Amino acid sequence: MKTFYDVQQLLKKFGIIIYVGNRNADIELMEMEVKELYKLGLIEKEIFQRAILVLRQEKNKNELW
């Protein structure tokens, strides 16, 4: 998992599609969903960590623009 798209595809596997129209809001909601999937034991720790890292990097990129 290396890109924002990869995280979107992970969530899509669980029937979760997020598009609010605001990139930062999308990232926040995606992070919440990834945390919930991990808490429920549906994804492994390594996948959880990579997804959160990708989302935080994306958030930082957005803040620079």
Residue frames as qw, qx, qy, qz and C-alpha x, y, z in Angstrom:
[[0.000, 0.892, 0.452, 0.000, 0.00, 0.00, 0.00],
 [0.510, -0.101, 0.063, 0.852, 1.74, 3.10, -1.26],
 [0.004, -0.213, -0.276, -0.937, -0.83, 5.52, -2.60],
 [0.402, 0.106, 0.333, -0.846, -4.09, 7.22, -1.70],
 [0.682, 0.167, -0.435, -0.564, -5.71, 5.14, -4.42],
 [0.447, 0.090, -0.880, 0.135, -4.50, 1.95, -2.70],
 [0.096, 0.097, 0.687, -0.714, -6.26, 3.03, 0.51],
 [0.570, 0.188, -0.035, -0.799, -9.42, 3.76, -1.46],
 [0.649, 0.158, -0.677, -0.310, -9.27, 0.26, -2.95],
 [0.206, 0.026, -0.878, 0.432, -8.78, -1.28, 0.50],
 [0.323, 0.179, 0.468, -0.803, -11.91, 0.47, 1.77],
 [0.603, 0.226, -0.347, -0.681, -13.80, -0.47, -1.38],
 [0.391, 0.089, -0.916, -0.017, -13.18, -4.15, -0.59],
 [0.066, -0.270, -0.805, 0.524, -15.34, -3.61, 2.49],
 [0.047, 0.698, 0.664, 0.262, -18.00, -1.67, 0.62],
 [0.249, -0.783, -0.208, 0.530, -16.79, 1.70, 1.87],
 [0.448, 0.470, 0.301, 0.698, -16.69, 4.50, -0.69],
 [0.250, -0.735, -0.286, 0.562, -15.96, 7.99, 0.57],
 [0.315, 0.299, 0.296, 0.851, -16.37, 11.14, -1.47],
 [0.104, -0.730, -0.480, 0.475, -17.52, 14.29, 0.24],
 [0.391, 0.837, 0.206, 0.322, -16.03, 16.72, -2.26],
 [0.166, -0.914, 0.329, -0.172, -13.54, 18.13, 0.23],
 [0.697, 0.372, -0.584, 0.186, -10.19, 16.33, 0.06],
 [0.021, 0.384, -0.690, 0.614, -9.31, 16.91, 3.73],
 [0.698, -0.126, 0.318, -0.630, -12.73, 15.70, 4.87],
 [0.895, 0.236, -0.324, -0.193, -12.36, 12.63, 2.66],
 [0.470, 0.405, -0.688, 0.377, -8.99, 11.86, 4.24],
 [0.296, -0.312, 0.583, -0.690, -10.37, 12.30, 7.78],
 [0.845, 0.004, 0.125, -0.520, -13.30, 9.98, 7.09],
 [0.816, 0.331, -0.473, -0.007, -11.05, 7.41, 5.45],
 [0.195, 0.417, -0.725, 0.512, -8.75, 7.46, 8.47],
 [0.565, -0.195, 0.451, -0.664, -11.72, 6.88, 10.77],
 [0.915, 0.164, -0.104, -0.354, -12.88, 3.93, 8.64],
 [0.629, 0.413, -0.626, 0.205, -9.41, 2.36, 8.53],
 [0.106, -0.364, 0.689, -0.617, -9.17, 2.64, 12.34],
 [0.753, -0.056, 0.275, -0.596, -12.58, 1.00, 12.70],
 [0.873, 0.289, -0.361, -0.154, -11.63, -1.87, 10.37],
 [0.398, 0.405, -0.718, 0.402, -8.51, -2.47, 12.43],
 [0.363, -0.279, 0.556, -0.694, -10.39, -2.25, 15.72],
 [0.862, 0.063, 0.119, -0.489, -12.85, -4.86, 14.45],
 [0.588, -0.326, 0.723, 0.159, -9.97, -7.13, 13.43],
 [0.760, 0.573, 0.284, -0.117, -10.79, -7.00, 9.72],
 [0.579, 0.736, -0.271, 0.224, -7.35, -5.79, 8.65],
 [0.834, -0.166, -0.249, 0.463, -3.88, -6.67, 9.92],
 [0.394, -0.792, -0.052, 0.463, -1.69, -4.30, 11.90],
 [0.453, -0.192, 0.435, 0.754, 0.79, -3.84, 9.03],
 [0.161, 0.538, 0.613, 0.557, -1.97, -2.88, 6.57],
 [0.253, -0.884, -0.382, 0.089, -3.48, -0.53, 9.16],
 [0.458, -0.635, 0.105, 0.613, -0.15, 1.21, 9.75],
 [0.372, 0.046, 0.529, 0.761, 0.60, 1.61, 6.06],
 [0.039, 0.703, 0.604, 0.374, -2.87, 2.97, 5.32],
 [0.313, -0.885, -0.238, 0.249, -2.66, 5.53, 8.13],
 [0.477, -0.422, 0.282, 0.718, 0.81, 6.58, 6.98],
 [0.277, 0.312, 0.602, 0.681, -0.39, 7.08, 3.40],
 [0.101, -0.829, -0.516, -0.190, -3.41, 9.09, 4.56],
 [0.402, -0.804, -0.082, 0.430, -1.29, 11.33, 6.79],
 [0.434, -0.178, 0.422, 0.776, 1.20, 11.93, 3.98],
 [0.142, 0.550, 0.622, 0.539, -1.69, 12.84, 1.69],
 [0.251, -0.885, -0.382, 0.092, -3.07, 15.20, 4.31],
 [0.452, -0.606, 0.134, 0.641, 0.32, 16.89, 4.65],
 [0.354, 0.144, 0.555, 0.739, 0.54, 17.28, 0.87],
 [0.010, -0.746, -0.580, -0.327, -2.86, 18.93, 0.81],
 [0.357, -0.843, -0.215, 0.339, -1.91, 21.36, 3.54],
 [0.452, -0.326, 0.307, 0.771, 1.06, 22.53, 1.49],
 [0.151, 0.367, 0.590, 0.703, -1.18, 23.42, -1.46]]
